[in-house]
Amino acid sequence: MTTPPLTIQKTEEAYYNLLAGGARYALFTSLCDLYLPAVLGSGDKSAEEIIAALGISPHRGRKWLHALHLAGFLDKLPRPDGGEQVNGLDAPPRYRLGELIRSMFGDNGHGGWFFREFLRYYRTAVAYPLPSVLYGMQLAQPVRYPPVDSADTHLLHDWMRSAAIDTLAVIRRYVDFERYERLLDVGGGDGTMALQLYRSFPRLIITVFNMPQPTEMVQALAEKNNAWDRIGGIAGDFRTDPLPGGNDAVMFSRVLADWPPELCRRLLQKAHKALSDDGHLIICEPLYDHNPDLCLVWEHSYVPYDDFGLQCYKPLALYERLLKETGFELISVHPPSEETIHCVILARRLDVPVALEPPAPEPVTEPNESPAAPAGEIAETEPARDKLVQFAEFIPGEANGISHPACRVATDAVAAVTRAVDDRAVRRGEMDS
């Protein structure tokens, strides 16, 4: 069957859909930067009241509020007589937070924290111009795995801890932990999920397998809660080390999404060896099938980083194939619901020999290795150095006017300059709601 050609109308619709995505992003970030949820709270205010509270231009402010309404971020209240409020024809409109924004920022719980914190991370990641990134530009604030210092470790696990309870609630909905005696939680963070399982299932012994620093955090958490008898941490790198054996269940929760399919296959092979006969494998991840936009956002944001993030969210068909190839029988698949983006996959270990594939060799590169500059462009590098340093100090978007050779030559300069980051309360996830 031949696909019919796009009409002019469909082409223009697709074009404006792309541009509208950028408009919504700009409007949403401005809403956060100006603390609009804190200004409105759970009530409503007139356009003039909002403009006065923010100290912005009245004329532009009214257009901005109207655009936020068109984007679905603000609700425009009806007129006192019940009619529709129309800018320019009625009294100044009154606005309140739309349902979407209320659900994100309407409380001080996990939801508000997550959306604010992810926006901060995302803006940092995507602010760098992609052409310069692809030429090897060194980032002022790289994200690395494993974390290289204690601060990086705690930042990573603060992030993981914020989502652990919600993720575990999804898993518990579909997995009967009463049937297990020994659970291995691979990449299980600081033990937050392990502690919740400890409190709910008195006969369950949980081992968290993770890097050395988070393993110390697991042990400290167990000691603090007198749970050392059933919660333990084993330090190791699941990319290269075998997993401890003798388990009734092995769980990968929000782990496989960060790694390419080849590594996921090796992890499943290790899980097979770590399980007892008929042991269960538990996977909890968002699926590409159900979350294409989510997948695109993460894949895009991971482009500047060198250590992880290839093929983040995978289709169900890939997991089914990997499970079959590594000696597992699929038991059940629970797709996401309106309450969660996560899918829960449960599989049973089959008693079949599974050989571990050797890890693929890591490419050997110098830390600042970059492609050679095209002929005739080297002369641009010296005058552009100062521009790039200025870019590093203020805003990455200013680098659009800097040549790629300059970016390559000045990577050391960029690394030496600390880019000023807007660390106001909204960027730290502390905006009042």
C-alpha positions in Angstrom: 0.0 0.0 0.0 1.4 3.3 -1.0 1.4 6.1 1.5 -0.4 9.1 0.1 1.6 12.3 -0.1 1.2 15.0 2.5 -1.1 17.8 1.7 -0.1 21.4 2.2 -2.4 21.6 5.1 -0.9 18.5 6.8 2.6 19.8 6.1 1.9 23.2 7.6 0.1 21.5 10.6 3.2 19.3 11.3 5.4 22.4 10.9 3.5 24.5 13.4 3.3 21.5 15.8 7.1 21.5 15.9 7.2 25.3 16.6 4.4 25.1 19.1 6.5 22.6 21.1 9.2 25.2 21.4 6.7 27.9 22.3 5.2 25.7 25.1 8.7 25.0 26.4 9.6 28.7 26.5 6.3 29.6 28.2 6.7 26.8 30.8 10.2 27.8 31.7 9.2 31.4 32.1 6.4 30.3 34.3 8.9 28.6 36.6 11.5 31.3 36.4 9.0 34.0 37.5 7.6 31.8 40.3 4.1 32.1 38.9 2.7 29.0 40.8 3.9 30.7 44.0 2.2 34.0 43.0 -1.1 32.3 42.2 -1.1 29.5 44.8 -4.4 27.8 45.0 -6.5 30.9 44.2 -6.9 33.3 41.3 -5.8 36.8 40.5 -6.5 39.4 37.8 -4.0 40.0 35.1 -3.1 43.4 36.7 -2.5 41.8 40.1 -0.2 39.2 38.5 1.7 41.8 36.5 2.1 44.0 39.5 3.3 41.1 41.7 5.9 40.2 39.1 6.9 43.7 38.2 6.8 43.0 34.4 5.7 45.1 31.5 1.9 45.5 31.5 1.4 45.2 27.8 3.7 42.3 27.3 2.6 40.7 30.5 -1.0 40.6 29.3 0.0 38.9 26.1 2.2 36.4 28.1 -0.7 35.5 30.4 -3.0 35.0 27.4 -0.3 32.7 25.7 0.0 30.7 28.9 -3.8 30.3 28.8 -3.7 29.1 25.2 -0.9 26.6 26.1 -3.2 25.2 28.8 -1.0 26.3 31.7 -3.5 28.8 33.1 -7.3 28.7 33.3 -9.1 31.9 32.5 -12.1 32.4 34.8 -15.5 33.1 33.3 -17.0 36.5 33.5 -19.3 37.3 36.5 -22.3 36.8 34.2 -21.1 33.3 33.2 -20.0 34.3 29.7 -16.6 33.7 28.1 -13.8 36.1 29.0 -12.2 37.5 25.9 -9.1 39.7 26.1 -9.7 43.2 24.8 -13.5 43.1 25.0 -14.1 42.5 28.7 -12.8 43.6 32.0 -9.3 42.4 32.8 -9.4 38.6 32.9 -8.7 36.6 36.1 -6.4 33.6 36.0 -5.6 30.5 38.0 -3.2 27.6 37.6 -4.4 25.1 35.0 -4.9 21.5 36.1 -1.5 20.4 34.6 0.4 23.0 36.5 -1.5 22.4 39.7 -0.7 18.7 39.5 3.0 19.6 39.1 3.4 22.4 41.6 0.4 22.3 43.8 2.1 20.7 46.7 5.5 20.3 48.3 5.7 16.6 47.6 7.6 14.4 45.2 5.7 15.7 42.1 6.7 19.3 42.5 10.2 18.5 43.4 10.7 16.2 40.5 9.4 18.5 37.8 11.4 21.5 39.1 14.6 19.5 39.5 14.3 17.8 36.1 13.7 21.1 34.4 16.9 22.4 36.0 18.8 19.4 34.7 17.2 19.5 31.3 17.9 23.2 30.8 21.6 22.7 31.7 21.9 19.7 29.4 20.2 21.2 26.3 21.6 24.8 26.7 24.7 23.7 24.9 24.5 24.1 21.1 24.4 20.6 19.6 26.9 21.3 16.8 29.5 22.4 19.3 28.8 19.4 21.5 29.1 17.0 18.6 32.6 18.5 17.8 33.7 17.4 21.3 33.1 20.5 23.4 33.8 19.8 27.0 31.0 20.6 29.4 31.3 22.9 32.4 29.0 20.6 34.4 29.5 17.1 33.2 27.3 14.2 34.5 29.4 11.1 34.9 28.8 7.5 35.9 30.0 6.3 38.2 30.0 9.6 40.2 33.5 10.8 40.8 33.1 12.4 44.3 30.8 12.3 47.3 28.8 15.4 46.2 28.0 13.8 42.8 27.0 10.6 44.6 24.6 12.3 47.0 23.1 14.4 44.2 22.4 11.3 42.1 20.8 9.4 45.0 18.8 12.4 46.1 17.3 12.2 42.7 16.7 8.5 42.9 15.4 8.6 46.4 12.7 11.1 45.4 11.2 8.7 42.9 11.9 5.4 44.7 8.7 5.2 46.8 6.4 6.0 43.8 8.2 3.4 41.7 8.0 0.8 44.4 4.2 1.3 44.7 3.9 0.4 41.1 6.0 -2.7 41.5 4.2 -3.9 44.6 0.9 -3.6 42.6 2.0 -6.5 40.4 4.6 -8.4 42.2 3.9 -10.7 45.2 7.0 -10.2 47.5 5.4 -12.6 50.0 6.7 -15.5 48.0 10.4 -14.5 48.1 12.9 -15.0 50.8 16.0 -13.4 49.2 15.8 -10.4 46.9 18.8 -8.8 45.0 18.1 -5.2 44.2 20.6 -4.3 41.4 21.5 -0.6 41.4 19.2 -0.1 44.3 20.4 3.3 45.3 20.8 4.2 48.9 18.4 1.4 50.2 15.2 3.5 50.3 13.2 0.8 48.4 14.9 -2.0 50.4 13.8 -0.3 53.7 10.2 -0.1 52.5 10.2 -3.8 51.6 11.9 -4.7 54.9 9.0 -3.0 56.8 6.3 -4.8 54.7 7.7 -8.3 54.4 9.1 -9.6 57.6 10.8 -12.7 56.1 12.4 -11.0 53.1 16.2 -10.6 53.1 17.3 -7.8 50.7 20.7 -7.3 49.2 21.5 -4.0 47.4 24.2 -4.3 44.8 25.7 -0.9 43.9 28.9 1.1 43.7 31.0 1.6 46.9 29.7 5.0 48.0 26.0 4.2 47.8 26.7 0.8 49.4 28.0 2.7 52.4 24.7 4.7 52.3 22.7 1.4 52.3 24.6 0.1 55.3 24.2 3.4 57.2 20.4 3.3 56.5 20.2 -0.3 57.7 22.0 0.5 60.9 19.9 3.6 61.6 16.7 1.6 61.2 18.0 -1.5 63.0 17.5 -3.4 59.8 21.0 -4.7 59.5 19.8 -8.3 60.0 17.8 -8.3 56.7 19.2 -5.4 54.6 22.8 -5.6 53.3 24.9 -3.9 50.7 27.5 -5.4 48.4 29.8 -3.1 46.5 30.5 -3.7 42.9 30.1 -2.5 39.4 27.4 -4.4 37.6 28.9 -3.5 34.2 32.0 -5.6 35.0 31.4 -7.7 38.2 29.3 -10.8 38.7 26.1 -10.5 40.7 25.9 -12.3 44.1 24.0 -15.6 43.8 21.4 -17.6 45.7 18.4 -15.3 45.1 14.7 -16.0 44.7 14.3 -12.7 42.8 16.5 -10.2 41.1 15.1 -6.7 40.5 16.2 -4.0 38.0 14.2 -0.8 38.8 15.0 2.2 36.7 18.4 0.7 35.8 18.2 -0.8 32.3 16.9 2.4 30.7 20.3 4.0 31.1 22.3 1.4 29.2 22.5 0.1 25.6 20.9 -3.2 24.6 24.3 -5.1 24.6 24.9 -4.2 28.3 21.3 -5.0 29.2 21.8 -8.5 27.7 24.9 -9.1 29.8 23.0 -7.9 32.9 20.2 -10.3 32.3 22.8 -13.1 31.8 24.3 -12.2 35.1 20.8 -12.2 36.7 20.2 -15.7 35.3 23.3 -16.9 37.1 22.4 -15.1 40.3 18.9 -16.7 40.6 18.0 -20.0 42.0 15.9 -22.5 40.0 12.6 -21.0 38.9 13.7 -17.6 40.4 12.0 -14.5 39.2 13.3 -11.4 37.4 11.6 -8.1 38.0 12.0 -5.2 35.6 10.4 -1.8 36.1 11.0 0.8 33.4 9.1 3.2 31.1 8.7 1.7 27.6 9.2 3.5 24.4 6.0 2.1 23.1 4.0 4.1 25.6 6.2 7.1 26.1 7.8 8.3 22.8 8.0 11.9 23.9 9.5 10.9 27.2 12.1 8.9 25.3 12.9 11.7 23.0 13.5 14.2 25.8 15.9 11.9 27.7 17.7 10.8 24.5 18.2 14.5 23.6 19.3 15.5 27.1 21.9 12.7 27.2 23.6 13.6 23.9 26.3 15.8 25.7 27.4 13.0 28.1 29.9 10.3 27.4 29.2 7.7 30.1 25.6 6.5 29.7 22.3 7.2 28.1 22.3 5.3 24.8 18.8 4.0 23.8 17.2 5.0 27.1 13.6 3.8 26.9 13.3 0.6 24.9 10.3 -1.1 23.2 8.7 -4.1 24.8 9.7 -6.2 21.9 13.4 -5.7 22.7 12.9 -6.7 26.3 11.0 -9.8 25.2 13.8 -10.7 22.8 16.5 -10.2 25.5 14.6 -12.3 28.0 14.2 -15.2 25.6 17.9 -15.0 24.6 19.1 -15.0 28.2 17.1 -17.9 29.5 13.9 -16.4 30.9 10.2 -17.1 30.3 8.0 -14.1 30.3 5.3 -14.3 32.9 3.5 -11.0 32.7 3.7 -7.5 31.4 1.8 -4.7 33.1 1.8 -1.6 30.9 1.6 1.9 32.3 -1.7 3.3 33.5 -2.9 6.8 34.1 -1.2 6.8 37.4 2.3 5.9 36.3 4.7 5.9 33.3 6.4 2.7 34.4 5.9 -0.8 33.0 6.4 -3.9 35.2 7.8 -7.0 33.5 7.9 -10.3 35.4 9.9 -13.3 34.1 10.9 -16.8 35.4 14.3 -18.3 35.1 14.5 -21.4 33.0 17.1 -24.1 33.7 19.1 -23.6 30.5 22.8 -22.9 30.1 23.5 -19.2 29.5 27.0 -18.2 28.6 28.2 -14.7 29.6 29.2 -12.6 26.7 32.4 -10.7 27.2 31.9 -7.0 27.5 32.6 -5.0 24.4 36.0 -3.2 24.6 35.9 0.4 25.6 37.1 2.9 23.0 40.5 4.4 24.0 40.4 8.1 23.7 42.2 11.0 25.3 40.1 13.1 27.7 40.2 16.2 25.4 40.6 14.4 22.1 38.7 16.2 19.3 38.6 16.0 15.5 41.2 18.1 13.7 40.0 21.5 12.7 39.1 21.9 9.0 41.8 23.8 6.9 41.5 27.5 6.9 39.5 27.7 10.2 42.4 27.5 12.7 42.9 31.3 12.5 39.5 31.8 14.0 40.4 30.0 17.2 42.4 32.6 19.1 39.9 35.5 18.9 37.1 33.1 19.7 38.7 31.9 22.9 37.6 34.9 24.9 34.1 34.6 23.5 33.9 31.0 24.6 35.1 31.9 28.1 32.5 34.6 28.2 29.9 32.0 27.1 31.0 29.7 29.9 30.6 32.4 32.4 27.1 33.5 31.4 24.9 31.4 29.1 25.7 28.5 26.8 23.3 29.7 24.2 25.7 32.5 23.3 28.0 30.0 21.8 25.9 29.8 18.6 28.1 32.4 17.1 31.4 30.7 17.9 33.0 28.5 15.3 33.3 24.8 15.9 37.1 24.9 15.7 37.2 27.6 18.4 35.0 25.4 20.6 37.4 22.6 20.1 40.5 24.6 20.9 39.0 26.3 23.9 37.7 23.2 25.7 40.4 23.5 28.3 39.4 27.2 28.8 35.7 26.1 29.2 36.7 23.5 31.8 38.6 26.2 33.8 35.7 28.6 33.9 32.8 28.0 36.2 29.6 28.9 34.4 27.3 30.9 36.5 24.1 28.9 37.1 20.9 30.5 38.2 20.6 28.7 41.6 17.5 30.5 42.7 15.0 28.6 44.7 13.1 27.4 41.7 16.1 25.8 40.2 16.8 23.9 43.5 13.3 22.6 43.8 12.4 24.9 46.6 9.8 27.1 45.0 6.9 27.9 47.3 3.6 26.6 46.1 
